[in-house]
Amino acid sequence: MIGASLFTILAAWFAVHQGHAPLRFVSGKISAIGSDQLDLRLDPEQVPVELVELVNSFNTMIGRMEGAFNQLSNFSADIAHELRTPLTNIALHTEVGLSKDRDINEYREILYSNLEEYERLTNMINDMLTLAKTEYGLQKPILTDLNLNTETLELFDYFEAWAEERGVSLTREGICKTLRADRTMIKRALSNLLSNAIQHTRPGQSVTVRLRMAADGTRISVENPGTDIPADHLSKTFDRFYRADPSRQGDGAGLGLAIVKSIVDIHHGNISASSENGITVFSILLPSQ
């Protein structure tokens, strides 16, 4: 009797142990994945059908984690690269200033030069904070009724002096109805696009903002004549710190268009770019809220 009971217990334990084998297999594979092995995936063909959905869900989750880690790593490397130039310039200017006695005007020029680099650093850091807040959902859009017709004209007034200095005119075509959007964010996006367009438009030519209502929402395009952006560069224009010409350090940190995209994304919209026949167009679609 006792022997039969022991046999039953052992048989039950063995059955449970064998039944849990797939779970132990999956657990062991998961435990082996460290922060430096996020490219590893579980093979759903090596587990019972009951665990396939669990394994697929885990693979999807680890894929998102890998993407986030890579994004963070790239962002950190980009920040280090971008901060190096202004910090090096400040150090170099200071070393030159201290290398010998100078008159007050020379010291003043060095201080002004350093001040420009400090301002550049401040703008870059503010842009990075804005980008981080929008990309990672730390800053939610505050939806209000937004009149793009009025907002566009206000931006024209803001950029008018700079555009005139560069010999560039600003025009608007079309009108649109009031839409629901975050006023500050949308103005920031349009401001970045206008600034970019003015900067790359030759004297005597015009930057055009087009507004129109469509079945799928409000369409905004900013168009400027200028040198075509090569196709292999066009697909990267919304990447952080990207510049088609790396030597053009004075054009900013390369965050303006990345911020525009993050703002459009947080409004569940779309943005695209085209550049051909001497015309570059950035187009935004904001869906009806």
Secondary structure, DSSP 8 states (H G I E B T S, - for coil): -HHHHHHHHHHHHHHHHHHTHHHHHHHHHHHT--TT-TT----GGGS-HHHHHHHHHHHHHHHHHHHHHHHHHHHHHHHHHHHHHHHHHHHHHHHHHHSS---HHHHHHHHHHHHHHHHHHHHHHHHHHHHHHHHTTSS---EEEE-HHHHHHHHHHHHHHHHHHTT-EEEEE-----EEEEHHHHHHHHHHHHHHHHHTS-TT-EEEEEEEEETTEEEEEEEEESS---HHHHTTTTSTT--SSTT-GGG--S-HHHHHHHHHHHTT-EEEEEEETTEEEEEEEE---
